Amino acid sequence: VDEDEIIAIKKRYQKGVVVQFIKSKGPIGAKVTEHAKLQDINSKKYRDLLKSALEQVLDALGITFEEIKGIKKMDAFF
């Protein structure tokens, strides 16, 4: 990123502007969607978020994520 790009970015993103971003690979961990490429997406982070949300819903129903995923508990064998 050169100096001109930084100035252009600062002009575009001022206070009050809504910015959409993705969780990305790399040290920063996020990237503005306008500048992101498909390979930048950190799909593991999105899977972890989805699993966390699903576990909360399943917990309220008395079901574990492992049961849904097909992992058997030891109790199932007795």
C-alpha positions as CSV (number, residue, x, y, z in Angstrom):
1,V,0.0,0.0,0.0
2,D,1.5,3.3,-1.1
3,E,1.0,6.8,0.4
4,D,-1.7,7.7,-2.3
5,E,-3.8,4.6,-1.4
6,I,-3.6,5.4,2.3
7,I,-4.8,9.0,1.6
8,A,-7.7,7.7,-0.6
9,I,-8.7,5.2,2.1
10,K,-8.7,7.9,4.8
11,K,-11.0,10.1,2.6
12,R,-13.4,7.3,2.0
13,Y,-13.7,6.1,5.6
14,Q,-14.6,9.0,7.9
15,K,-16.6,9.1,11.1
16,G,-20.1,7.8,10.7
17,V,-19.4,5.7,7.6
18,V,-20.6,2.1,7.9
19,V,-17.9,-0.3,6.9
20,Q,-18.4,-3.9,6.0
21,F,-15.6,-6.3,6.6
22,I,-14.7,-10.0,6.6
23,K,-12.7,-12.1,8.9
24,S,-9.5,-12.6,7.1
25,K,-6.3,-14.6,7.3
26,G,-3.2,-12.8,8.3
27,P,-2.0,-10.7,11.3
28,I,-4.8,-8.1,11.2
29,G,-7.7,-10.6,11.1
30,A,-10.1,-8.4,9.2
31,K,-10.4,-6.8,5.8
32,V,-12.8,-4.4,4.2
33,T,-15.0,-6.3,1.8
34,E,-14.2,-3.9,-1.0
35,H,-10.5,-4.9,-0.9
36,A,-11.0,-8.6,0.0
37,K,-10.4,-11.5,-2.3
38,L,-11.9,-14.9,-2.0
39,Q,-8.6,-16.4,-0.8
40,D,-8.5,-13.8,2.1
41,I,-11.5,-15.2,3.8
42,N,-10.7,-17.1,7.0
43,S,-13.3,-19.9,6.7
44,K,-12.2,-21.6,9.9
45,K,-13.2,-18.5,11.9
46,Y,-16.7,-18.6,10.2
47,R,-17.1,-22.3,10.9
48,D,-16.1,-21.7,14.6
49,L,-18.7,-18.9,14.9
50,L,-21.4,-21.0,13.3
51,K,-20.6,-23.9,15.6
52,S,-20.7,-21.7,18.6
53,A,-24.1,-20.3,17.7
54,L,-25.5,-23.7,16.9
55,E,-24.2,-25.2,20.2
56,Q,-26.1,-22.5,22.1
57,V,-29.4,-23.3,20.3
58,L,-28.8,-27.1,20.7
59,D,-28.0,-26.7,24.4
60,A,-31.4,-25.0,24.9
61,L,-33.0,-28.1,23.3
62,G,-30.9,-30.5,25.4
63,I,-28.9,-31.8,22.4
64,T,-25.1,-31.8,22.1
65,F,-23.3,-30.7,19.0
66,E,-21.5,-34.1,18.9
67,E,-24.9,-35.9,18.7
68,I,-25.9,-33.9,15.7
69,K,-22.5,-34.4,14.1
70,G,-22.8,-38.1,14.6
71,I,-20.1,-38.6,17.3
72,K,-21.4,-41.2,19.8
73,K,-21.3,-40.8,23.5
74,M,-20.2,-43.7,25.7
75,D,-23.7,-43.7,27.1
76,A,-25.1,-44.8,23.8
77,F,-23.3,-48.1,24.0
78,F,-24.8,-49.1,27.4
